[in-house]
Amino acid sequence: MPLYAYDCIDCKSVVEIRHSYNQKNIVCTICGSLNIKKNLSSSIQRVKKLDNIKSKTGDEVRKAIESGKQDLEDYKKTRKNRVYNKK
């Protein structure tokens, strides 16, 4: 649902109310008055823009998995050549 900005005439405050487009009888969330006026902006949509991201979804996970596989292989190689001494 979109977020709309309203001016309350009674308490002189600006309130943001989230509701459907065709909802009637909107009340001020501060004073409870029905005497509110919608701001000129039709709706306020808050969207997080991620324009600078070039990688695909899951690329970081794939890199971590590949790194983990390589670390495991290196660990196995060092453990394979271990020499046990009798005490």
MDTraj code that builds the backbone (N, CA, C; nanometers):
import mdtraj as md
import numpy as np

residues = "MET PRO LEU TYR ALA TYR ASP CYS ILE ASP CYS LYS SER VAL VAL GLU ILE ARG HIS SER TYR ASN GLN LYS ASN ILE VAL CYS THR ILE CYS GLY SER LEU ASN ILE LYS LYS ASN LEU SER SER SER ILE GLN ARG VAL LYS LYS LEU ASP ASN ILE LYS SER LYS THR GLY ASP GLU VAL ARG LYS ALA ILE GLU SER GLY LYS GLN ASP LEU GLU ASP TYR LYS LYS THR ARG LYS ASN ARG VAL TYR ASN LYS LYS".split()
xyz = np.array([
    [0.0842, -0.1182, 0.0000],
    [0.0000, 0.0000, 0.0000],
    [0.0884, 0.1241, 0.0000],
    [0.0458, 0.2247, -0.0724],
    [0.1263, 0.3477, -0.0788],
    [0.1148, 0.4302, 0.0486],
    [0.2105, 0.5179, 0.0645],
    [0.2162, 0.6064, 0.1804],
    [0.1773, 0.7465, 0.1348],
    [0.0734, 0.8022, 0.1956],
    [0.0224, 0.9340, 0.1584],
    [0.0538, 1.0347, 0.2681],
    [0.0786, 1.1593, 0.2269],
    [0.1063, 1.2672, 0.3220],
    [-0.0184, 1.3553, 0.3332],
    [-0.0553, 1.3883, 0.4572],
    [-0.1725, 1.4712, 0.4839],
    [-0.1348, 1.5850, 0.5766],
    [-0.2069, 1.6983, 0.5626],
    [-0.1969, 1.8111, 0.6545],
    [-0.3228, 1.8107, 0.7408],
    [-0.3031, 1.8075, 0.8718],
    [-0.4167, 1.8129, 0.9633],
    [-0.4490, 1.9599, 0.9895],
    [-0.5714, 1.9967, 0.9675],
    [-0.6149, 2.1350, 0.9854],
    [-0.6265, 2.1682, 1.1348],
    [-0.6698, 2.0739, 1.2155],
    [-0.6928, 2.0994, 1.3577],
    [-0.5623, 2.1100, 1.4371],
    [-0.4724, 2.0123, 1.4243],
    [-0.3504, 2.0156, 1.5059],
    [-0.2306, 2.0716, 1.4290],
    [-0.2510, 2.1143, 1.3061],
    [-0.1488, 2.1799, 1.2229],
    [-0.0218, 2.0946, 1.2064],
    [-0.0388, 1.9646, 1.1909],
    [0.0767, 1.8767, 1.1728],
    [0.0673, 1.8061, 1.0380],
    [0.1809, 1.7547, 0.9947],
    [0.1859, 1.6766, 0.8717],
    [0.2008, 1.5305, 0.9126],
    [0.1111, 1.4471, 0.8638],
    [0.1138, 1.3054, 0.8975],
    [0.1246, 1.2231, 0.7704],
    [0.1910, 1.1101, 0.7813],
    [0.2006, 1.0154, 0.6705],
    [0.1209, 0.8922, 0.7073],
    [0.0268, 0.8564, 0.6205],
    [-0.0632, 0.7456, 0.6489],
    [-0.0566, 0.6480, 0.5319],
    [-0.0410, 0.5197, 0.5640],
    [-0.0380, 0.4146, 0.4627],
    [-0.1773, 0.3535, 0.4533],
    [-0.2365, 0.3606, 0.3333],
    [-0.3693, 0.3039, 0.3124],
    [-0.3902, 0.2760, 0.1650],
    [-0.4995, 0.2057, 0.1336],
    [-0.5303, 0.1772, -0.0060],
    [-0.5773, 0.3039, -0.0774],
    [-0.5766, 0.2993, -0.2082],
    [-0.6064, 0.4174, -0.2891],
    [-0.7478, 0.4696, -0.2661],
    [-0.8432, 0.3810, -0.2538],
    [-0.9833, 0.4247, -0.2475],
    [-1.0407, 0.4278, -0.1063],
    [-0.9581, 0.4299, -0.0033],
    [-1.0076, 0.4333, 0.1342],
    [-1.0672, 0.5703, 0.1657],
    [-1.1804, 0.5700, 0.2348],
    [-1.2506, 0.6937, 0.2729],
    [-1.2359, 0.7167, 0.4221],
    [-1.2705, 0.8371, 0.4676],
    [-1.2715, 0.8753, 0.6094],
    [-1.1360, 0.8523, 0.6760],
    [-1.0352, 0.9161, 0.6231],
    [-0.9006, 0.9080, 0.6797],
    [-0.8951, 0.9995, 0.8015],
    [-0.8385, 0.9506, 0.9115],
    [-0.8289, 1.0305, 1.0336],
    [-0.6828, 1.0609, 1.0639],
    [-0.6594, 1.1729, 1.1298],
    [-0.5254, 1.2129, 1.1718],
    [-0.4764, 1.1163, 1.2784],
    [-0.3530, 1.0687, 1.2631],
    [-0.2990, 0.9728, 1.3599],
    [-0.2547, 1.0404, 1.4900],
    [-0.2457, 1.1729, 1.4904],
    [-0.2028, 1.2450, 1.6105],
    [-0.3220, 1.2854, 1.6966],
    [-0.4202, 1.3549, 1.6352],
    [-0.5332, 1.4054, 1.7144],
    [-0.6638, 1.3312, 1.6875],
    [-0.6699, 1.2463, 1.5853],
    [-0.7912, 1.1703, 1.5564],
    [-0.8965, 1.2491, 1.4806],
    [-0.8610, 1.3631, 1.4270],
    [-0.9563, 1.4482, 1.3567],
    [-0.9802, 1.3979, 1.2141],
    [-1.1017, 1.4200, 1.1640],
    [-1.1336, 1.3894, 1.0245],
    [-1.1050, 1.5079, 0.9334],
    [-1.0657, 1.6199, 0.9919],
    [-1.0421, 1.7438, 0.9187],
    [-0.8971, 1.7470, 0.8683],
    [-0.8658, 1.6610, 0.7723],
    [-0.7315, 1.6575, 0.7156],
    [-0.7397, 1.6772, 0.5658],
    [-0.6300, 1.7272, 0.5087],
    [-0.6254, 1.7573, 0.3666],
    [-0.5031, 1.6873, 0.3074],
    [-0.5235, 1.6212, 0.1953],
    [-0.4144, 1.5488, 0.1310],
    [-0.3171, 1.6476, 0.0684],
    [-0.1868, 1.6208, 0.0848],
    [-0.0852, 1.7061, 0.0226],
    [-0.0910, 1.6944, -0.1290],
    [-0.0288, 1.7894, -0.1972],
    [-0.0319, 1.7897, -0.3430],
    [0.0379, 1.6686, -0.4038],
    [0.1382, 1.6165, -0.3364],
    [0.2037, 1.4968, -0.3888],
    [0.1039, 1.3821, -0.3824],
    [0.0921, 1.3072, -0.4905],
    [-0.0099, 1.2026, -0.4962],
    [0.0201, 1.0896, -0.3999],
    [0.1429, 1.0488, -0.3928],
    [0.1808, 0.9462, -0.2960],
    [0.3306, 0.9528, -0.2744],
    [0.3734, 0.9038, -0.1620],
    [0.5155, 0.9011, -0.1299],
    [0.5568, 0.7552, -0.1325],
    [0.6350, 0.7181, -0.2302],
    [0.6840, 0.5823, -0.2386],
    [0.8301, 0.5818, -0.1975],
    [0.8633, 0.5021, -0.1000],
    [1.0016, 0.4915, -0.0549],
    [1.0593, 0.3629, -0.1107],
    [1.1490, 0.3805, -0.2077],
    [1.2084, 0.2662, -0.2752],
    [1.3591, 0.2760, -0.2614],
    [1.4209, 0.1661, -0.2239],
    [1.5654, 0.1620, -0.2130],
    [1.6221, 0.1335, -0.3514],
    [1.7014, 0.2257, -0.4032],
    [1.7584, 0.2092, -0.5360],
    [1.8944, 0.1430, -0.5255],
    [1.9136, 0.0427, -0.6075],
    [2.0387, -0.0310, -0.6098],
    [2.0953, -0.0266, -0.7508],
    [2.1249, 0.0927, -0.8001],
    [2.1725, 0.1086, -0.9365],
    [2.3170, 0.0657, -0.9540],
    [2.3968, 0.0752, -0.8502],
    [2.5395, 0.0517, -0.8645],
    [2.5791, -0.0941, -0.8484],
    [2.4845, -0.1847, -0.8310],
    [2.5167, -0.3253, -0.8136],
    [2.5256, -0.3916, -0.9503],
    [2.6416, -0.4487, -0.9804],
    [2.6642, -0.5114, -1.1101],
    [2.6588, -0.6633, -1.1017],
    [2.6749, -0.7198, -0.9822],
    [2.6798, -0.8648, -0.9688],
    [2.5385, -0.9233, -0.9639],
    [2.5292, -1.0492, -1.0006],
    [2.4014, -1.1178, -0.9998],
    [2.3729, -1.1726, -0.8604],
    [2.2492, -1.2086, -0.8390],
    [2.2089, -1.2661, -0.7126],
    [2.2812, -1.3989, -0.6916],
    [2.3414, -1.4169, -0.5768],
    [2.4085, -1.5410, -0.5446],
    [2.5556, -1.5453, -0.5774],
    [2.6102, -1.4416, -0.6417],
    [2.7523, -1.4423, -0.6770],
    [2.8415, -1.4505, -0.5537],
    [2.8089, -1.3768, -0.4510],
    [2.8898, -1.3785, -0.3286],
    [2.8850, -1.5157, -0.2622],
    [2.7688, -1.5787, -0.2660],
    [2.7555, -1.7113, -0.2057],
    [2.8393, -1.8121, -0.2833],
    [2.8325, -1.8044, -0.4163],
    [2.9132, -1.8954, -0.4982],
    [3.0621, -1.8769, -0.4724],
    [3.1058, -1.7528, -0.4588],
    [3.2474, -1.7261, -0.4287],
    [3.2861, -1.7867, -0.2942],
    [3.1993, -1.7724, -0.1948],
    [3.2285, -1.8266, -0.0622],
    [3.2339, -1.9791, -0.0658],
    [3.1457, -2.0406, -0.1418],
    [3.1452, -2.1862, -0.1533],
    [3.2731, -2.2349, -0.2204],
    [3.3130, -2.1704, -0.3295],
    [3.4357, -2.2087, -0.3992],
    [3.5577, -2.1904, -0.3093],
    [3.5606, -2.0822, -0.2345],
    [3.6713, -2.0581, -0.1421],
    [3.6741, -2.1658, -0.0334],
    [3.5571, -2.2030, 0.0167],
    [3.5486, -2.3078, 0.1168],
    [3.5946, -2.4425, 0.0634],
    [3.5599, -2.4721, -0.0615],
    [3.6052, -2.5967, -0.1236],
    [3.7564, -2.5998, -0.1352],
    [3.8145, -2.4890, -0.1771],
    [3.9600, -2.4813, -0.1920],
    [4.0292, -2.4953, -0.0566],
    [3.9762, -2.4313, 0.0445],
    [4.0335, -2.4437, 0.1792],
    [4.0257, -2.5878, 0.2288],
    [3.9145, -2.6552, 0.2007],
    [3.8983, -2.7940, 0.2422],
    [3.9989, -2.8841, 0.1716],
    [4.0183, -2.8632, 0.0422],
    [4.1160, -2.9424, -0.0325],
    [4.2569, -2.9208, 0.0221],
    [4.2922, -2.7969, 0.0524],
    [4.4243, -2.7672, 0.1098],
    [4.4410, -2.8349, 0.2448],
    [4.3362, -2.8340, 0.3260],
    [4.3409, -2.8969, 0.4577],
    [4.3599, -3.0481, 0.4438],
    [4.2875, -3.1072, 0.3491],
    [4.2992, -3.2515, 0.3266],
    [4.4404, -3.2890, 0.2843],
    [4.5022, -3.2074, 0.1987],
    [4.6383, -3.2351, 0.1518],
    [4.7380, -3.2301, 0.2674],
    [4.7236, -3.1320, 0.3564],
    [4.8168, -3.1226, 0.4691],
    [4.7966, -3.2376, 0.5663],
    [4.6742, -3.2829, 0.5858],
    [4.6464, -3.3936, 0.6772],
    [4.6898, -3.5274, 0.6182],
    [4.6861, -3.5393, 0.4872],
    [4.7225, -3.6637, 0.4208],
    [4.8714, -3.6943, 0.4378],
    [4.9560, -3.5946, 0.4370],
    [5.1012, -3.6124, 0.4442],
    [5.1547, -3.6082, 0.5869],
    [5.0669, -3.6136, 0.6853],
    [5.1076, -3.6090, 0.8235],
    [5.1780, -3.7384, 0.8653],
    [5.2761, -3.7260, 0.9505],
    [5.3486, -3.8423, 1.0023],
    [5.3181, -3.8521, 1.1516],
    [5.2773, -3.9738, 1.1927],
    [5.2452, -3.9957, 1.3321],
    [5.3669, -4.0561, 1.4023],
    [5.4019, -4.0039, 1.5144],
    [5.5147, -4.0541, 1.5940],
    [5.4615, -4.1308, 1.7133],
    [5.5225, -4.2449, 1.7377],
    [5.4850, -4.3233, 1.8550],
    [5.5474, -4.2642, 1.9787],
    [5.4765, -4.2633, 2.0848],
    [5.5270, -4.2073, 2.2092],
    [5.5687, -4.3146, 2.3053],
])
top = md.Topology()
chain = top.add_chain()
for i, resn in enumerate(residues, 1):
    res = top.add_residue(resn, chain, resSeq=i)
    for name in ("N", "CA", "C"):
        top.add_atom(name, md.element.get_by_symbol(name[0]), res)
traj = md.Trajectory(xyz[None], top)
